[in-house]
Amino acid sequence: MTDRAPAEAERGASGADAAPLPMRRTGQAERYVLQAAGLRRRQLRAAVLYGSARSWRQRQPLWIAAMIGVIAAAVIVAAIAVANAFEKQRQADAEREASQSVQAPALIGS
């Protein structure tokens, strides 16, 4: 018990200052307090501005979603264009076969 008493006395004397150790070493406690207040103010402002995201750094940029949407729309338009081209080609082939089948008996009969 006698070993603990001097340690507690030292702790009590140095513990009177509730500032963290880095603040006690520098002697610039006011500067650290002002920096902490500024940091808290910036955090609160970010929370108000950006909602639950807390910071603009954590938000996904909007242009990525826009580019994905543009690419998806381009792929859909290209697919529709290719499908229409195939359908027109099928109709043209059917018309050509029909005209050839009409001309073939006329040629054979002559």
MIDO-636360 format. One line per field, with one value per residue: residue number from 1; chain; x, y, z of N, C-alpha, C in turn. Coordinates in pm, 1 decimal, decimal comma. Example, Ala and Ser with C-alpha at 12.3 -4.5 7.8 and 13.67 -1.06 7.14 Angstrom:
REM residues 2
bator (1 2);
zase (A A);
n_c1 (1319,0 1285,0);
n_c2 (-569,0 -225,0);
n_c3 (780,0 708,0);
ca_c1 (1230,0 1367,0);
ca_c2 (-450,0 -106,0);
ca_c3 (780,0 714,0);
c_c1 (1320,0 1290,0);
c_c2 (-330,0 3,0);
c_c3 (780,0 787,0);
This chain:
REM residues 110
bator (1 2 3 4 5 6 7 8 9 10 11 12 13 14 15 16 17 18 19 20 21 22 23 24 25 26 27 28 29 30 31 32 33 34 35 36 37 38 39 40 41 42 43 44 45 46 47 48 49 50 51 52 53 54 55 56 57 58 59 60 61 62 63 64 65 66 67 68 69 70 71 72 73 74 75 76 77 78 79 80 81 82 83 84 85 86 87 88 89 90 91 92 93 94 95 96 97 98 99 100 101 102 103 104 105 106 107 108 109 110);
zase (A A A A A A A A A A A A A A A A A A A A A A A A A A A A A A A A A A A A A A A A A A A A A A A A A A A A A A A A A A A A A A A A A A A A A A A A A A A A A A A A A A A A A A A A A A A A A A A A A A A A A A A A A A A A A A);
n_c1 (81,0 198,8 348,0 166,3 59,7 245,0 237,0 -31,6 -46,0 121,0 -22,1 -253,2 -161,5 -66,5 -293,6 -468,6 -486,9 -701,7 -656,0 -557,3 -247,0 -83,6 -168,5 -89,3 184,2 258,2 157,1 -26,6 -304,3 -536,2 -528,7 -563,8 -817,4 -967,6 -920,8 -1044,5 -1307,0 -1354,8 -1330,7 -1547,6 -1755,5 -1728,6 -1788,7 -2056,1 -2171,2 -2125,9 -2283,9 -2536,8 -2550,7 -2505,0 -2658,4 -2725,5 -2497,0 -2280,5 -2044,8 -1912,8 -1725,4 -1795,5 -2005,8 -2139,7 -2040,2 -2255,5 -2224,2 -2129,5 -2347,0 -2509,1 -2362,8 -2370,8 -2644,4 -2676,2 -2522,0 -2663,3 -2908,3 -2818,5 -2741,2 -2989,5 -3128,7 -2967,3 -3009,3 -3282,0 -3272,0 -3118,7 -3289,2 -3508,5 -3383,4 -3322,9 -3585,0 -3683,0 -3508,7 -3589,3 -3850,0 -3792,0 -3654,2 -3863,6 -4041,5 -3882,6 -3856,9 -4124,2 -4173,2 -3998,4 -4107,4 -4347,6 -4257,1 -4119,7 -4302,4 -4409,5 -4195,5 -4136,0 -4365,9 -4355,1);
n_c2 (-118,8 117,5 164,4 237,7 478,6 702,6 701,9 755,7 1007,5 1149,7 1118,3 1250,5 1511,7 1569,6 1504,1 1701,1 1881,4 1844,3 1819,3 1647,6 1465,7 1557,8 1824,5 1930,8 1920,6 2103,3 2346,6 2498,0 2489,8 2635,4 2674,4 2413,4 2359,4 2546,5 2448,3 2198,6 2280,8 2407,8 2188,6 2033,2 2207,3 2209,5 1941,0 1928,1 2109,7 1970,7 1747,1 1861,6 1963,6 1739,2 1533,4 1202,0 1101,6 1236,8 1345,6 1498,3 1347,9 1084,3 1043,9 917,8 1029,8 1211,1 1207,8 959,8 783,4 908,2 868,2 587,0 554,1 682,6 516,4 274,4 350,1 397,7 139,3 9,5 152,0 86,3 -191,1 -199,9 -78,1 -266,4 -488,8 -389,4 -357,5 -623,9 -721,1 -570,2 -665,2 -931,6 -900,8 -793,1 -1007,5 -1194,0 -1067,2 -1070,3 -1346,1 -1404,0 -1259,5 -1387,2 -1642,2 -1593,1 -1510,6 -1736,7 -1954,0 -1824,4 -1800,2 -2067,5 -2157,7 -2019,7);
n_c3 (0,0 57,4 -165,4 -354,7 -266,9 -312,9 -593,5 -642,1 -531,9 -703,2 -938,8 -866,7 -841,3 -1099,6 -1234,2 -1189,4 -1390,1 -1644,2 -1910,3 -2208,8 -2254,1 -2479,7 -2495,2 -2253,4 -2273,7 -2473,0 -2396,1 -2524,6 -2493,7 -2544,1 -2819,3 -2912,9 -2814,5 -2958,1 -3216,4 -3195,3 -3154,2 -3397,0 -3570,3 -3485,6 -3553,1 -3833,4 -3882,3 -3798,4 -3979,3 -4217,9 -4167,9 -4168,9 -4428,9 -4594,6 -4500,2 -4390,1 -4496,3 -4401,3 -4507,6 -4802,6 -4929,3 -4905,7 -5069,7 -5373,1 -5687,9 -5908,5 -6183,2 -6261,2 -6238,9 -6427,1 -6664,0 -6680,6 -6718,3 -6968,6 -7131,4 -7102,7 -7220,1 -7481,8 -7557,4 -7551,5 -7751,9 -7972,0 -7982,2 -8047,2 -8299,4 -8443,9 -8430,8 -8577,7 -8825,8 -8892,2 -8915,2 -9134,5 -9330,0 -9337,4 -9434,8 -9686,4 -9801,7 -9807,5 -9985,3 -10216,2 -10259,8 -10307,1 -10541,8 -10712,7 -10713,0 -10841,8 -11093,3 -11181,5 -11263,0 -11483,5 -11656,4 -11702,0 -11832,8 -12074,2);
ca_c1 (0,0 284,0 394,5 58,9 32,3 317,0 189,1 -160,3 -19,9 171,9 -133,6 -344,6 -102,7 -66,5 -429,8 -548,6 -511,6 -777,6 -622,9 -477,4 -102,6 -25,6 -201,3 -10,1 323,7 281,7 119,3 -114,5 -434,0 -640,2 -525,3 -624,7 -960,9 -1025,9 -918,5 -1148,3 -1436,3 -1367,4 -1356,2 -1685,9 -1842,3 -1725,5 -1861,6 -2199,4 -2211,7 -2130,2 -2399,8 -2657,0 -2550,9 -2501,0 -2748,1 -2667,0 -2366,8 -2186,0 -1937,8 -1924,0 -1630,6 -1856,6 -2115,9 -2103,2 -2064,6 -2374,5 -2191,3 -2111,8 -2481,3 -2556,6 -2293,5 -2425,9 -2776,9 -2660,1 -2473,6 -2774,8 -3003,7 -2758,2 -2748,5 -3129,5 -3159,7 -2896,0 -3078,0 -3406,6 -3235,6 -3076,9 -3409,2 -3584,8 -3310,0 -3345,7 -3723,8 -3691,4 -3438,9 -3675,0 -3959,2 -3737,2 -3629,6 -3993,3 -4092,7 -3800,8 -3896,4 -4259,0 -4165,6 -3931,5 -4200,5 -4446,2 -4190,3 -4070,5 -4399,1 -4428,6 -4081,6 -4145,1 -4479,2 -4334,1);
ca_c2 (0,0 234,8 190,1 303,1 612,7 806,3 705,1 825,5 1149,1 1208,2 1122,2 1355,6 1642,1 1590,2 1482,5 1820,6 1935,5 1740,8 1822,1 1534,3 1482,4 1647,9 1963,7 1975,1 1934,8 2219,6 2471,0 2571,4 2425,3 2715,7 2648,1 2282,7 2372,0 2615,6 2356,4 2097,3 2346,4 2426,3 2058,1 1995,8 2293,8 2158,6 1814,4 1957,7 2169,8 1862,9 1663,8 1933,2 1976,4 1612,6 1436,9 1087,6 1068,6 1304,5 1415,1 1490,1 1247,3 952,9 1037,4 880,1 1139,7 1194,8 1187,8 816,3 730,2 964,0 798,5 451,5 567,9 714,2 394,7 179,1 398,1 375,5 -4,8 -23,0 208,2 5,5 -320,1 -178,2 -52,8 -393,4 -571,4 -335,5 -387,4 -765,1 -737,5 -516,9 -758,6 -1049,8 -864,2 -778,4 -1143,5 -1256,3 -1006,6 -1119,1 -1485,2 -1402,4 -1213,9 -1492,2 -1754,7 -1551,0 -1505,8 -1870,3 -2026,9 -1752,6 -1836,2 -2207,9 -2169,2 -1956,7);
ca_c3 (0,0 60,5 -301,7 -430,8 -216,1 -388,0 -731,6 -641,6 -504,1 -828,1 -1031,9 -821,3 -871,3 -1244,8 -1282,6 -1165,0 -1523,1 -1713,8 -2052,4 -2254,0 -2243,6 -2580,7 -2466,9 -2139,8 -2314,1 -2557,4 -2332,2 -2615,7 -2476,8 -2608,5 -2962,8 -2936,3 -2788,3 -3073,2 -3330,3 -3172,5 -3177,4 -3542,0 -3630,7 -3454,3 -3632,9 -3971,0 -3886,0 -3790,3 -4106,3 -4317,3 -4137,9 -4212,8 -4574,1 -4667,3 -4439,3 -4321,3 -4555,6 -4314,0 -4577,4 -4948,4 -4977,8 -4901,5 -5165,9 -5508,5 -5781,6 -5991,0 -6323,9 -6287,0 -6263,0 -6553,4 -6773,9 -6688,7 -6779,4 -7110,9 -7198,5 -7106,9 -7320,6 -7613,5 -7586,1 -7581,9 -7884,4 -8071,7 -7993,0 -8122,1 -8439,1 -8504,7 -8446,0 -8691,1 -8949,5 -8923,3 -8960,0 -9270,6 -9418,5 -9351,4 -9524,7 -9821,3 -9852,0 -9835,7 -10108,4 -10327,9 -10286,0 -10364,7 -10681,0 -10789,0 -10730,7 -10940,6 -11223,2 -11220,3 -11349,2 -11609,4 -11740,8 -11739,4 -11924,2 -12202,1);
c_c1 (85,0 337,6 290,2 37,7 112,6 269,2 56,3 -141,3 32,2 59,6 -231,8 -291,5 -104,3 -205,7 -519,4 -580,9 -578,0 -745,5 -541,0 -328,7 -44,1 -53,5 -116,3 135,1 347,8 250,3 28,0 -254,2 -544,1 -645,5 -591,5 -774,9 -1029,1 -1026,2 -1025,7 -1286,6 -1458,9 -1396,7 -1500,3 -1784,1 -1846,2 -1801,2 -2011,9 -2250,4 -2222,4 -2250,9 -2528,5 -2664,4 -2567,8 -2583,9 -2674,1 -2531,8 -2253,4 -2077,0 -1957,4 -1830,8 -1692,8 -1968,8 -2063,5 -2131,6 -2182,3 -2339,4 -2170,0 -2246,8 -2536,9 -2492,0 -2346,3 -2563,8 -2769,8 -2614,7 -2584,8 -2877,7 -2948,6 -2764,2 -2890,9 -3168,1 -3091,8 -2963,6 -3208,0 -3376,8 -3195,4 -3198,3 -3493,5 -3515,5 -3328,7 -3487,2 -3742,0 -3623,1 -3522,4 -3791,2 -3909,8 -3708,8 -3760,2 -4052,8 -4014,7 -3837,3 -4034,3 -4254,5 -4095,3 -4024,6 -4310,0 -4382,5 -4148,4 -4175,3 -4422,1 -4316,7 -4090,2 -4258,3 -4451,2 -4254,7);
c_c2 (124,7 267,6 265,5 446,9 719,5 816,6 779,3 973,9 1218,9 1221,8 1231,9 1493,1 1669,4 1576,1 1601,6 1890,0 1824,9 1735,8 1698,9 1568,3 1571,7 1794,6 2017,0 1998,2 2065,8 2350,5 2555,3 2510,7 2503,0 2688,9 2514,4 2285,4 2440,9 2527,1 2250,0 2156,7 2368,7 2295,8 2015,8 2078,8 2246,8 2027,1 1836,8 2018,7 2062,5 1773,2 1730,5 1936,0 1843,4 1504,2 1323,4 1048,8 1130,8 1381,4 1399,3 1383,8 1109,4 937,9 997,9 998,1 1108,9 1162,2 1040,9 753,0 781,9 893,3 656,1 455,9 596,5 590,6 292,0 220,9 374,7 228,3 -44,6 28,8 126,0 -129,6 -307,1 -155,6 -180,5 -483,5 -521,3 -365,3 -532,9 -788,9 -684,8 -609,5 -883,6 -1020,0 -850,6 -915,7 -1213,9 -1199,5 -1056,8 -1263,5 -1491,4 -1358,0 -1317,8 -1610,1 -1719,2 -1552,9 -1644,8 -1946,1 -1954,6 -1786,3 -1980,5 -2226,8 -2107,7 -2039,5);
c_c3 (0,0 -77,4 -382,8 -387,5 -289,9 -532,8 -740,8 -615,6 -629,5 -929,9 -994,8 -855,2 -1021,1 -1303,1 -1258,8 -1296,2 -1604,7 -1862,2 -2088,9 -2254,0 -2352,5 -2554,1 -2351,5 -2179,3 -2387,9 -2487,7 -2419,4 -2612,5 -2546,6 -2757,8 -2994,9 -2913,5 -2905,9 -3197,2 -3316,3 -3196,9 -3326,6 -3613,5 -3606,7 -3535,9 -3778,2 -3983,9 -3881,4 -3919,7 -4214,6 -4293,8 -4184,2 -4365,2 -4645,7 -4602,3 -4371,6 -4378,6 -4475,6 -4385,9 -4726,7 -5001,7 -4985,3 -5003,1 -5302,7 -5600,5 -5873,7 -6135,0 -6355,6 -6318,7 -6395,4 -6672,7 -6790,4 -6753,4 -6928,6 -7187,9 -7208,6 -7212,3 -7461,7 -7652,8 -7622,2 -7719,6 -7994,4 -8090,3 -8071,7 -8269,9 -8510,5 -8526,4 -8563,4 -8823,3 -8989,1 -8974,9 -9102,8 -9370,2 -9442,0 -9447,0 -9669,1 -9882,5 -9888,8 -9964,4 -10230,2 -10362,9 -10350,6 -10511,2 -10768,1 -10811,9 -10831,7 -11079,7 -11270,3 -11301,6 -11481,7 -11705,4 -11789,0 -11843,2 -12059,8 -12292,4);
